[in-house]
């Protein structure tokens, strides 16, 4: 975009004749006069078409910067194609100029816009001071642009403490981490300031060797291909967290994955949330792909009729998918992706008392989630100083609930939209931390998006808003499980999935071909009992079949031979303990059902006979 900016005593124009690209304007708007005006002659260029919202925003800021310096009283926007030989499409140009006009008027500036696409006569008198004649070239760089929130993260004044269940809040550098080595790793990672990886995390090899997930060379970085077993685990995790929030009272919705970059509410919100966006273009409009379900749920809540009787009100969406253009050096397998699945819930609360109550309920739900996936975790709670001082007992209560010291970060001032949030974090084999469950108390966005409820007096009020992901990103949960199990293997333990998440819960291995008929009868019995069971009918030795099951992390391997067939039972190897038990079919079902209790069930994701399974990796 090119601008010619003149500080004038006056500017007067009259639109005389339409061209073939002229916009329709009523008679009264074909003539205009402005005194003490900043006249902005605008040429929108072809290059601008990649970034409509950002080019309009940047031009607006440039105009206002000059306006304030020359102390003009009003602004005239004047389309002027003669400034460039590389013009954008007419529809795009008028859309950008209208957007600039809109942004200026939203800030209460007096604006006159000359009609687009008309032959016009104009007359002006330039003031003749050093800043009265200026030219500007407006450019945006898609790849390098960072929003204000990203920059603010680096500049916030913050302090670190460790809060004990007894209520002691100790500066982190003075805390004795003996016995809390995991918390120490977490603290050091949080204060190191780097997320980049200098070596490959172990879960990447595991996700490939187990035929769960793999990189997709034909796509952008951080976009993965999911094989049947990985897809199965992912869907079970999705169903479990969705059941938890449904039982909690959330109403499930679905919203679009892309939004107009120039939307008056969303464009300002983008600068308050530290994420990098994918941008797509459709016709002459620019859209960003969502990095959370916030946008759609905000807009839905804005349109709802809500009474105080409806509060707390919860909306939930399992986002397939969310998108963040993370920096290349930060992408690492399943830990940090550019396309991911995020269970996202928003809760409207009447006041801070209700918000704290719901926050604590969601904290407990998150504790349950971490227990269900079998992950040890550390807790961080982040506060604005003033809010912490007023709610210290609330923080102590959370430390008591987990029964161990927690990391506390205190910001001296609030830049983001929330005053408090908690995070459940795990450390991987490279001593890098990653957040799973999180909840935030938002004090800003219901006002920004004009979300209201009607109180007892019939008056509109802005509620508070909780942002929650009880599980965190689903993809990252699989990363956490794999990294945790790798660390267990270093301690001499056998890595494994929770039984309820294991694609195959029970593998049947016949000792010989003679026992195949009995093995098939057993398979049918367990299938009917909702046990994920398969049978190794390939021609390998018994020892090789057992080793194969071990490599696949099968939790229970049943060997059946003549003895088992005669006694109508099975001899079962238990992966975790290494025990070998002789059990009846009903006893085996009872054992697996105890592991599945309270969790969703899905059928086995591959053919039950190993001889019928293709290999997904060479």
N, C-alpha and C positions, 0 to 999 in steps of 0.2 A: 504494500500500500504506500502511496505517495501522498503527502499533504503539503499544501501551500497555505500558510497561516498568516493572516494579516490583521493587525490591530487597527480598527477603523473608527473614524468619527461617525460614519454611517455606511450602510450598504443597502441598496434598493434593487430589486429584481422584478421582472415580469416575464412569465412564460407565454410565448407567442405562438409556437407551432409544435405539434407532436411529431416525434419520429416513430418508427415502427416498433421501437422498444420502450416507448413512453409508458409510465405508470398513469393510471387514471386518477385525476385529482379534481375536486370540486372547484368551481369558478373562484370562490373566495380565497383559495389557497394558491392560486396561480400568481399572486402578487404578494410581495412582502417588503417591509422596510424595518431595519433595526439600527438604532443609534448606540454609540459606545459599545460596539460589537466586536467579538473575535470572529473573523470570517475564516472558515476552514474549508478550503477547496480540496476535494477528495477524489483520488483515482484508485479504485480497487483493482488489484492485479491478479493475474492467473495463479501466481504462486500462493496467494492468500487462500485459495480454495481448499487447501489442506487443513486449515485451522480457523474456521469461521469465528467461533466463540473467543478464542484467544487473541485473534487479530483485532476484533472489535474491542475487547477489554484493554488491550495494550494501547490502541489508538485513543480510547477514552481517557486513559491515564495521562497520555502525552498532551492531549488537548487541555485537560484540567490543570496540568502543571504550568503550561504557558498562560492560561486564563488567570491563574492566581498571581503570577508574576507581573503581568501587565495591568492587573486590576480592571479587567473588562467587566461589563455588566450583563451581557447576554452573548449567546453563541449562534452563529448562522452556519449550518452545514450545507455546502454547495457542491453537488456532484460535478466533477470537472475532468472528463476523460482525457483532456489534452496533456495531462501531466505524465502519461505513460504510453508506451507503444505495445505493452503486453497486458491487455485488459482482461479481467475475469469475464465470465458469462454475465449478461445483464441481470438475470434473476438473482444471481448470487450477490452482485454488487449492491442492488437495492436492498436486499435482505441485510447485508452488513451495515449499510448506512442507517437503515431503520433501527438496527440493534444498537448502534452508537447513540442515536437519538433517544432511544428508550432508556439506556443506561444513564445518560445525562439527566433526563427528566426524573428518573427515580431518585436522583440525588438533589432534586429541587432546583436545577438550573433552568433558566429561561432559554428555550431553544426554538429556532425557526429553521425549517428544512426546505430548501428549494426543490421543486419537482425534478424527478429523475427522468431523463430521456426526452426532454423538451429543448427546443431552441429558445434561448432566453436572452433578453437584454438586461444588463446590469450596470449599475453605477456605484462607485464607492470613493471614499476619500481616506487614504491611509494617513495615520498619525505622524509618521516620519521620525519616530525615536529609534534607538538601536535595536529594540526587540519587536518593532512593528512589522517586519518582513522576515519570516522564517520558513524554512522548508524542513520536512522530516520524512524519513523513510522508515516504515514500520515493518519489522520482520519478527517471526517467531521461529524458534528451533524446537521441533517436536521431541527429539531424542534427549536433549540436554536440559529441558525445562524442569525445574523442581518447584513444587508449590511452597507457599509460606509455611505451612505446618511442618514440612520436612526440614526446612531451615531452622524453624523454631525449636525442633527437637534437640538440635545440637547446641542451641544457645540458652536453654532454660537453666536457671539456677536451681540446683537440686541438692538434697542431702540424703544420705543412706543410713538406715538404722536396722537393728535386729530387735524385734519385739517378741518377748517370751510369753508363754501362757500365764506366767505369774504377773504380767503387766509391766515388766521392766523394758524400757525402750533405750537400747544401748547403741551409741554410734558404731556403725559397722566395722570401722577400722580398729575399734577397741574390743570387739566381741571375741570371745574364745570359741573358735569353731571346732574344738576337739569333740568328736562324736557327731558332728554335723558337717562332715566333709562335702556332702552333696550341696548343702546350702552355701558353703564357701565357694565351690566351683561356680554356682549360679551367680553369686555376688560378683565374683571376679569377671565373669563373662559380661554381666550387665554394665560394669564400669570400664571394660576394656575398649568399648567403642567400635568394635569391628565384628561384622557378621560373615566376612569372606572366609572361604575354605582354602587351606593350603594343601589338603589331601582329600581323597575320596572317603566319605563316611562309610562304615561297613555295611549299613543297611542296603546300599546300592547293589553290592554283590549278592546279598541275600535275596533281595526282591527279584533279581534275575534268575538266580539258581533255583529258587522255589517256584519259578514261573508264575509270578504274581503280576509284576509291572515291568515296563521297559521304556527306554527312550524311543521317541518317534522321530527318526531323521528327517522325515518329510514335513514336519511341523516346526513351529517356533520353539525355542528353548523353553523348558518348563511346562511343556504339553506332552503328556505321556500316553502310551497305549496300555490298556489293562487287559490281561489275559483272564480266562474264566475263573481261576481260583482267586485272583486279586479282585476281580469284579464281585465275586461272591462275598468276600470278607468286607469289602466296601459297602455293599448293599445291606449286609447284616448290621454293620455299625450304623448306617443311616436309619434303618428301621428301628433300632433300639433307642437311639437318641430321640427320634421322632415320637416313639411311644412314651418316653419319659416326659417330654414337654406337652404332649396331648393329655396325659394323665394329670399333669399339673394345671391344666385348664387353658392351654393355648389354642387359638383358632388358626387352622392352617390355611394359608393363602398362596397365590402364585403371582409373580410380578415380572415385567419385562427385564431382559438382560442388558438393554441399552437405553440411554437417555440423551436428550438434546443438551449439548454442551452449553448452549446459550439460554437454557431455562433460567428464569430470573432467580429462583430459589436455589437450584442445584449448583449453579456456577459459583455462588459465594460459598456454598458448603464444601466444594472441592478443595478450597484453600484452607479449610479447617481440619482436613483429614489427611494424614500422611500416607498417601498411596500414589503410585504412578499409574496412569490410565492407558489402556488401549483405546485408540481413536479410530472410528470408522466413518466413512462418508457415504451418504445416500442422497442422490440428487444434489441439491445445493446446501444440504444441512450436514452438520458435523455432530456425531454422537460419540459418547464414551461408553465402554462396556463397564457394567457395574463391578465394583470391588466388594460389595456387600449388598444385602437385601434392604438396607436402610432406605434408599431412594424411593422404591416402590411402596414400601410400607408407610413412609412419611406422607406421601401423596394420597394414599388410601385413607390414612387416619384424618388427613385434612378434610376429606369429603364426607367423613362419617358424622352422624349425629350421636353424640355421646353424653350420657347423663352421669352425674356423680355416683348413681347406683350401679353403673357398669364397671366402676373402677375397683380393683386393678383390672385393666383390659390388656390381653396378651395376643399378639399376632406372631405367627411363626411361618417361616419358609425354609425348606431345604433347598439351597440354591444350586441348581445345575445349569449354569456354573457361575462362579465369580472369577474376576480377572484382575491381576495386578502385574504391571510390567516391572517386576523386580529386576535389580541390576544383575548382569550376567554373573559377576563374581559371587553373588549371594545365592544363586540357584544351586541346589544340592539334592538330587534325587527327589524324595517325597517330602523333605523338610520344608522347602520353600519353592513354590511353583508359580507359574504365571496363570494357570487355569486350575481351579480347585473347587471342591465342594464344601460349602460352609452352612451348617445349621444355624439360622439367625432368628432370634426372637426379640421382640420389642414389647415392653410392658409400660403402659401408662399408669402413673400413680398420682393420687390426689395431692399428696404433700410429702415432706421428707420423712415423716413418721411411717407412712405407708411404703415409701420407697426403701427405707432401711429394712423394713420387715420382709418385703419381697426380695431384696438383695440377699438377705440371709437365707431365705428359702432356696434361692437359686444357687447359692454357695453350697448348701447341703446337697442339692441335686448333682452338682459338679463333683462333690466328694464321692457320691454314689457311682457316678460314671467312671471315675478313675479306679475305684475298687473293682468294678465290673470288667474293665479291660486289663486288670492286673498290673497297674503301673504305679511305682513309687514316684512321688512328685514333691516339689518344693512350692511354697506359696510366696507370692509378692503382692503387696497391696500398695497402690500408688495414690497419693493424696495431694490436693492443694493444701498448703500450710494452714490456712484459716479453717478449712473444713476438718482437717485432722484435729486441731486444737479443740473444736467443738464436739468431736465424735470419737475421742480417744478410747472410751470404754467399748465402743462398737468394734474397733480394731482388736482390742484385747479379747473380746468374745470370739472373734474368728480364729485367733491364735489358740484359744482354749479348745475350740471345736476340732482342730486338726491335731492338737496335743503335742505341738513342737514349735520351736522358734520360727518366725516368718520374717521375710525381708520387707522393709518398709522404705519406700522412696517418697520424699516430700518435696513438692515444687513450691517455690516461694511465691509464685504468681500463677494464675490460670491463663493459659493460652488456648488449650483445647476446649472442647465443648463439655467435658466432664470434670467433676470435682473429685471423683474417686473411682477406682477400679481394682479388681483383684485379678490375678493370673495364676493358674496352676502350670508349672513349668517342669520339664524333664531335662536331664543332661545326657548327651549322647557320648559315644566312645571317643570323640575328639574334644570332649569337655566344652562343647557348645550347647547352649540352652535353647529351648524352644517352648513357646506357650501353647497350651491346649485350651482348657476351659478358661473363660473370662466373662466378667460382667462389669458394666460401667453405669454410673449415675450421671445422666445427661441433664444439664440445667439450661440448655440453650436452644435446642432444635425445635421444641414444640412452639416456641415463640417465632423462630425463623420461618417455620413452615405453617404457621397459623393453625396449629392443632389445638382444639378447644374442647372442654366439656362444660355442661351447664350445671351449676351448683344449686343448692336448695332454694336460693333466692331467685333462680331463673336467670342468673348472670353468667356470662362466659368467662372461663378461667383457663389459663395454660397449665396443663399437668406437668409433672416431671416424667422423665423417660429413662427406662433401663434398657441398655443394649446387652444382650446375653447370647453367648454361644456355649451351651452346657458342655459340649464335647470339644469345641474348637474344630478346626478343619478336619474333615474325615480322612483325607489323604495323610495329613500329619499324624493322625492317630496310628496309622499303620507304620509310619516311620518310627514313632515312639515305641511301638511294640517290638519291631525288629531290632532297634538299637538296644533296648533293654535286654532282649534275649541274647544278643551278641555279648553284652557285658556279663551276663550269667554264664555263658560258655567259657569266658576267660577265667571264671572262678570254679570251673569243673562241673557246672550244672548243664543239663541238657536243655537247649533252647526249645521253646514250644509256644504254640498259640493257646489261649484259653480254649477249653474244649468246645464251648458254644460257638466259637469263631472258626474252628478247624474245618476246612472243606471236607476232609474225611475224618470222621471220629473213630471209626473202627475198621481196621483192615483184616480181612480173612485170608489166611495163607494155608491152602491145603498141602499136606505133606507130600502127597503124590496124586497122580491122576485118579487113583482108586477112590480118593476122598473128595473128589470134585462134586459129586452129587450131594453129599452131606453139606459141603461148603455152600452150595447153591441154596439148599433148604434154609440154612442159617441166615444167609443174605436176605432171603425173602422175609423171614421172621423179623429181623431187625429193621428192614425197610418199613414194614407195616407198623412197627413201634416208633416210627419217626426217629430213627438213628441213621446218621449218614454213614453208610457202609459201602465198601467196595471189596472186590476179590482179585487177588493177584493170580491170574490164570496163565501167566506167561511161562516160558519153558526154562526159567533159571533155577539154580539150586536153592534149597531152603535158606541157606545162609545169605545168599545174595538177595533173596526176596526180603528177608528181615532187615538187612542193611539198607535196602531201597526204602522201606517204610520209615526207617530211622532218619534217613536223609530228607524225607518229606515232612518230618516233624509229626508223624501220625501218633496221636496220644495213646491209642490202644491197638495192639497187634495181636490177633488171635490165631494161633497155630492149631489146625485140626488134622488129626490123623486117625488111625484105627481105634486107639484108646478113647479119644474124645467122641468118635462116632458111636462106639459101643455104649458109653456112659451118657450120651446125649448132653454133653457140656462142651466148654471150650477152655483152652489154656491161653491166658492173656498176659502179655507183657505190658506193664504200666510204664510209660515213658518217663514220667517225672521221678518216680521213686526207684525205678529199676526192678521192682518186684515182679514176680511171676505167680499168677493166681489161677486156680481152676474154678470156673464159675458156670452157673447155669445161665441160660439165655435171659431169664427174668432178672437175675442178679446183675448181669451186665447192663441191662436196660435201666435198672434202678440206679446204678452207678453213674451212667451218662445223664439220666434225667436230673440227678442232683446237681450236675454241672450246668445243665441248661435252664434251671429254674429261674423264672422271671426274665428270660431272654427270648428273643424271637427265634423262629426256626425256619430254615429254608432247606430244600432238597439239595442233594449232592450236585455240584455244578458240572460234573464230567461223567462220561459213561462209567457204569459200575464195574465193568470188566476192564482191567488195565490193558488187555490186548487190543481194545478198541479205541485207545486214546492216542491222538497224534501228539507229537512234540511241538511246542510253540517256540522253543529256542534250540538251535543246533547243538 
